[in-house]
Amino acid sequence: MTERRYATVAALAGAALFVVCSLFAQGGPLAHGSYGDVYEYHRYEQHMRAGLWPYRDFFDEYPPFAQPLFYLVGLLPGSYAHAWRWSMVVLGAGSLVLLMATLASIGASRRRIAIAAATVGVTPLLLGQSVFDEFDFWPAFLAAAALLAFVRRREAVAYVLLALAVSAKTYPLVFLPPALMATWERGGRDLVKRGLAWFVGALVLAHLPFAIAGPGGLRFSYWVQLKRGLEVESLAAGALLVLDRLGLYHVHLRSAPPGQTEVAGGLAQGLAAVTTLVSLAALVLVWVLYWRRRSQPMVLAWAASVVAFVAFAKSFSPQYVDWLVPLVPAAGALASGLLLVIARLTYSELQRFLHTPGFRTPHYNHVLTWWVVSRDLLMVVLYVVLVRLLRRSPARSSP
């Protein structure tokens, strides 16, 4: 069997495994209940179907390129919730196929391809409803498609896809610096300028209709996301919760838009600012290592970038783990194993979060605190593993 055929078989087998695991997963496409934001997506879709514009005629907290997904799912047969979940299954399986194509393109070993396919394939069972009741596999799919285009040196397509991913959810912006580094290595300043032109142009076009129709609403939507405080599931908040359990600090929680629970108080505000700086420093370290030691493929830099962004940020919702799924397994067995444990801890934490009476009050479940802290610390371990892989790379070569 040729290497290309092996990768194709692995992609098909992994995608089939992803679909089968989705059918048996908590909150999967065969489930009847719904916990997440699907009702909100459906409400947006109904408004748009009635001729109303997001940001102008109704508040919409999500970026512009999420809106086509919300609308198109409503055109599918069946109830909106079931159509939505099946759409996430398709996007998740598609992300797996894109990852397999990326690994085949960079000449990854059969063992690495098989591990990645199996890891992504079983994630629905481990993550549960955060896969199906959120829209995060949409930007993850677009980012995986952009990565494949970069690896195959289709610069224009890659930058357009990356811009669309950023327009769907802003986190893929962390992939832009390593992408520009690779482009510089391939074609110098002129190619970088063309790539940035494609990126900025696609970004502007994705925002333009909504910016014209409702500039204030669009600006406010982004502001709601930027002004978030220290979310209770973040690493820094977990440290405060541990201090609270030890009787060294009193944690006060509050509900805050857009539907999250934050740690209140001056110390929490200060930590929110500090964690933002730490997250940026962690990202810069990844980018510097990628620039200095280029023998590792771009996929490792992208995986390390998204892990850095999530692990140290002031906000860490369960669906953020979806962003890691089409990238981290490419880094090998250890990173894949850590991702699986993180996924399961996230699922357990989410279940306890949803079933803890009064979880939006100043009282926080004791067991839940340790689930959150354990998951967040493992994210730091995963970041260290990926950074070490980057550091072990020899001197620069073509990405």
N, C-alpha and C positions, 0 to 999 in steps of 0.2 A: 504493500500500500504506500503510495507517495505521500509526502508530507502535506501537500495541499488537500489530498483526499482525506487524510487523517483528521485534519482540522475541520473539514466539512462534516465528517461523521460526528466529531466531538461537538460541533455546534448544534447539529440536529438532535443528538442525544441529550445535550444539556438543555436545549429549549424544551424538548419533550418532558424532561424531568422537572423543569420549572413549572410547566403547565399542570402536570400531575400533582406536584406538591401544592400548587395553588388551590387545587380542587379540595384538598384535605386540610388546608390551613385555616386557622381561626380568622373569621371575617372574609373568607375567600369568595369567589364568584357564585358559589352555591349557597352561601349564607343568606339569611333573610334580614337580620338586623344591621344597623349601621351606627358607627360611633363618631366618625371623623367629620370632615368638612364637606362631605358629598352633598348634604342638604344645602349648604351654602353655594356650592357650585351649581346645583340645580336651580337655585333661586336666581343666580346670575344669568343662567341660560334662559330662564323664563322671561326675565327682563329684556334680554337681547332679542329674543323671539318676538316680544311685543313691540320692538322698535326702539327701545331705550338704549342709550350709549353708556358703557362703563365710564366711571369717573365724572361724567357730566350729569347724568340723570339718576345715578345711584352710586353709593360708595362701593368700591371694589378694592380690596387690600392687596390683590395680587398683580404682578407685572403684566404688561400688555400681551405678550405672546402666550400667556396662559389662557387668554380669552377665546381664541379659536378652538382650543381643546374643550373648554366648557361648553361651547356652542355645538361643536360637531358631535359630541357624545349624545346630545339630545336628539340627534337625527337617527341614532341607531335604534333597532327594534327592542321592545321590552321596556321595563322600568328603567328610570335614569340610574338608580343605584346599581342594578345588575349590569347595565351597559357600561357604566363607569368602571366597575371592577374587572370586567372582561377587557376593557381598554388597557388597564394597568397590567394585566397579565400579558397582553400582546406586547406592550412597550417593554416590560421586563424581559420577556423572552427575546425580543428584538435586541435589547441591550447586550444580552449574552452572546447572540450571534455576532454582533459588532465587535465584542471583545475577542471572540475566537478569531475573527478575520484580522484583527490588529496583531494578535500574538503570532498568527501564521505569517503575517507580513514582515515581522521583525525577526523571524527565524527562531522562535521559542521552541524549546524541547517538547517532545510529546508528553513527557511527564508534567511539565508546567501547564500545557494546554488542558490535559485531563483534569488536573487539580482545579484549575480555574473553572472549567465547565461544571464539575461536580459542586464546587462551592457556590457558584451563582445559582445553580439548579435547585439547591435545597433551601436557599434563603427564604422563600415564602413560608415554609414550615416554621422557621426560627423567628422571623420577624412578625408574622401574623398580619393583623389588620392594618398596620401602618403602611404596608405595601399597597393595599387595595383601596383604602379610604382617604388617601391623599393623592396629590398630583405630582409627587416628586420624581417618579420614574419618567415623566415627560422631559424635564430638563436633563435628567441623567441620560436618557436615550439620545437627545440632541448632542450632549457633550461627548458621548461615546462615538457618535457618528463623526463629529468634528475631529476626534483623536485619530480615527481610522483614516480620514482624509489627510491629516497632517503626515501620518506615517507613510502614506502612499504619495506624498509630495504633491497633492492637489491643493495648492495654497489658497486659491480663491474660494473654492468650495469649503475648505476647512474654516476660513475666517468668517464666512457667511453663517455657517452652522454654529460656530462658537458665539457669534453675535445673537443668533436666535435663542441659543441656550441661555445666555445672559438676560435676554428679553423675557424669558419665561420664568427665571429665578436667578437672582443676581450672583449666586455663589460661583458659577463657572468663570467669573471674571478672574479668579485666582489662576486659571490656566493660561491667561494671556501672556504673562512674562516668559514662561518657558517656551511658549509657542513662538514668540518674537525672537527668542534666542536661537531656536532651531532655524527660523527663517533667515536670520542674519548669517548663520553659518552656511546656509545653502546658497544665498544669493546676494548677501550684503545689504547695503542701505537701500538700494532701489527696490529690492524685493520686499523689504520691511515696509517701505512707504506704500507699496501697492497692497500689501496685506492689511495694513492699518486702514487704508482707504476702503477696502472691502468690508472690514469689520465695522468701522464707524458708519459707513453708508447703510449696511444692513441694520445696524442698531437704530439709526435715525428713522429708517423706513418702518421698522416694527413699532416705533413709538409715535410716529408722526400723526396718524389719524386720530389717536386718542389725545395727543398733545394739542391738536387743533380744536377738537370737540370739547375737551374738558381739561385745560391745563392745570387749573387749581386742584381739581380732584386727583389728577395723576401725580402731581407734586405731593399732595397730602398723603397719598397711598404709600409713596416711598418714605415720607417722613415718619409715618407710623412704624414702619419697619426699622428705620435708623435709630429712633429714640427709645427703643426697647431698653429696659433695665436689666438687672442680673436675674436671668431665668433660674428657677429653682433646680432645674436638671443640669445646669452647667457645672464645670469643674470647680470654679471659685465658690459658687453657692453650696456645692457639696461640702467644701471645707468648712463653711460657716455652719452647716447643719451638723457636722461632726462636733464642732465646738459647742453647739447648742446641746447635743446629747451628753457631752462631758460636763455640762454646767458652767462653761467658761464664757458663753455668749448667748444672748437671747435673740432668736430669729423671729422676725415678724414677716409674714407673707401677705401679699395682696394680689388681687386679680387685676390684670392690666391688658389693654388691647395690644395685639390682636388675639385675644383668647389665651393668654398665658398667665402663669403664676410666677410672680417675681418676689425677690427678697427686698424688703423695704429698709430704708435707713441710709444714713450718710456713709457708713462703711461699705455697704453694698454698692452704692453709687460709685465710690472710689474704686472698688474692685472691678466694677464693670468697665471703667476706663482703663485700669491696669491690664485686664485680660484682653482688651482690644489691642493694646500695645504688644502684649506677649504673643498674641495670635499673629500680628504683623511680623514680629521678629522671627517667629517660627517659619513663616512663609518665606521671608527673605533668606533665611538659612538654606531652605530647600532650593531656592532659585540660584543662590550663589554656588552651591554644590553642583547643581546641574550645569551651570555655565563653566565651572572649572574642570569638571570630570564628566565628559560627555559620552563615554562608552556605553552607559546604560541608555536604553531607549526612552523616548519621551513619556511612555506610559507610566514609568516609575516616578518621574517628576510630577506628573499629574496626580497620581495616587497619593504621594507624599503631600502635595499642596492641599488637596481637599481634606486629608486627615488633619493637617496643621490647622486649617481654618475651622474645622468642627471641634477638635479636641480642646482648643484653648479659648474659644469664643465665649461671649457673655450669654449666648443663647444656644440651647441644645435640645431641640425637640426630637421625639423618637424617629420621625420620618427622615431626619438628616442622615441616618444610617443608610437609607436608600441610595444616597449620592455615592457612597463608597462601593456599592455592590458591583458596578461594571468596571471598576478600576483596580481596587486593592488586590483581588485574587491574581492579577498578573504578576504580582511581586513574589509569588512562590508559596510554598507550603506553610511556613511559619506565619506569614501575613494572612493567609487564608484561614488558618486555624484561629487566629486572634479575631478575625472578622466574624467568624461563626459564633464564638463565645460572646462577643459584643452584641451581635444580633439577638442572641437568646436572652442576655441580660436586659436588653432594651425591651424585648417582648414582656419579660417578667415584670420589669419596672412599670411598663405601660398598663398591664393588667391590674397591678396593685394601685396605680395612680387613679385608674377609672373606678375602682371599687372601694376606695378608701373614703368613708363618710367624712364629709367636711374637708376634702383635700384642698379647697380653695380658701380655707380659713387659716388663722395663725398656727393651727395645729397640723403637724405633718407626721404621717405614719412612721414609726420607728424603723420598721423593717425596710420601708421604701427608701429611707435615707441611705442604707447600706447598699441596696441594689444600685442606686444612682452613683454613689461614690465608686463602687467596684467597676461599673461600666466606664465611667470617666477616666479612672486610672488606667484601665486597659487601653483606652484610646491613646493615652500618653505613651504607653508601652509600644503600641502599634506605630506611633509617630517615630519613636526612637529606632525601631526595627527598620523602617523605611529610610530614615536618615543614614543609618549605618550602611545600608545597601548602597546608597548614593556615595558615601565616603569611601567605600571599598573599591569603587570604580577606578580604573587607571586613568591616565591623562586623556585629554579631549580627543574625540574622534567624531566622525559624522553621526548624527543622531538617528 
